[in-house]
């Protein structure tokens, strides 16, 4: 079949000043391997991203040179570990453009961050008869904690619908902003569709109605510059492992005024100022929300990941991925029987698709034999699949180290799938 | 490297595209549902079990090629079987697709179902091949629970 790349795309991909992709790929040791005898084509970045050597080195350095507990010891190692961990917090603060490092709470990941907000802020704020507003494209992690809260409080979930392209219907969203709504929880970027929501506009609308907004930013952070103050987000949650950092670490950003007014999430060491059996007083931010020994190495690794992304440059990452997305959309659209699911005008580098008469699970197995790693299934977003009337999709999700050749390998792999089933 | 054609043999593709006994069964007296949350495969199995034998069997649902073909071929294999024979077939089929052990002496012949022998090279697909079989077991035991292969 004839794949024709537009001249503009070709030029753009070769444009001087764009990413030195070969050099970037060398930073990621895992990408050098073969799978089933074929070079690994890793297109499952929305599930988790790979880690650059700088992050691996940061983890290694902590465990080989600085390993110690933090905020406790008077000894040298503890001081070094504490400094490294707190420096990482400042790096994330700058990355998100938060006003203060105390607004950066280290958590296990986005799921943990969203649960934290639901169980503290949500529990304090939501009463019987109230509503929590979500969008139709939320990941299960931004549905279930709110559902549990609703059950506990006798409150209700309301869901803003999307159109056939997978874009939020803003006029419907606005109609749902009633005095009953106490919290809005929205994703910045849909993991299943790639849709980039107009969160700044949505937050402004919510604030006009006095509704605080929790943003699930897990899929946005690896792809675009995030400025929580410009967005005016009340809370913003991200995962380290989706942005080239370790698993088991993430960050909840919260406006200090909210965080100060919230009860603690978990009790334990480090989150207290003083403890007697009669009364405990809680520590200041951010420690109030970080009970127990945290994932110290993870925090440091996440800081190294932020450094790495900033060295490459968020604008250049976004531009590179945008060109790849355009090229990939062109390639896949020209395959007969293939339908892209999620065709929003504003889209991150996600190519979710279905092949006529062929189940995504079979697509995934055949692509794997070609060394191509994709995700197949409902992507922890069953309501999104229901909206499009499909049980599952095959999803190729891109990151800064992916290339146009890899997209061509994907297209060739899909043609192979069709051969097997013909 | 495993050859894809070993997994997706013509018979498998054929049954996945044109599943046999693919309808709701009027007069069924046993039924069970199976669900594979990993890939969203769903199957509802209907059996007319009388005089100690599977008199008729059919299914509805949606799933991947491996799951659909396995269900389709299972329905063909089970007609006329007693509960014990069905159980023995389950065990033999399960051993085949998990690569667990060689068939024991006295195990029933799998016949066409041997086409699934290469599933054992694809461990994540074992659940697809066995979903219908677990569901069949649940139907015969009459527990009525939704079977989940996760």
Interface residues (C-beta under 8 A of the other chain):
Chain A: X36 X37 X357 X358 X359 X360 X361 X362 X365 X366 X369 X376 X377 X378 X385 X391 X392 X420 X421
Chain B: X1 X2 X4 X5 X7 X8 X13 X17 X38 X39 X40 X41 X42 X62 X63 X64 X65 X66 X67 X68 X122 X124 X125 X128
